[in-house]
């Protein structure tokens, strides 16, 4: 094995953590470094709490519209 290859770092395709090129598993997330993950460094990943908060805000904005629509359609 080449020393340059073992010292180079690659990104884990599951969590984005930097790992050594000859690593079999990522020390952060524990997944194999097989390149099958969905992590893309150019696409930002949002924490789950921001995604949930965004859905709640969207629901809060749409709820009055839906209530008004139901009142309008009621005979």
Secondary structure as UniProt FT lines:
FT   HELIX           3..7
FT   STRAND          9..11
FT   TURN            13..15
FT   STRAND          18..20
FT   TURN            21..22
FT   TURN            27..29
FT   TURN            41..42
FT   HELIX           48..73
//
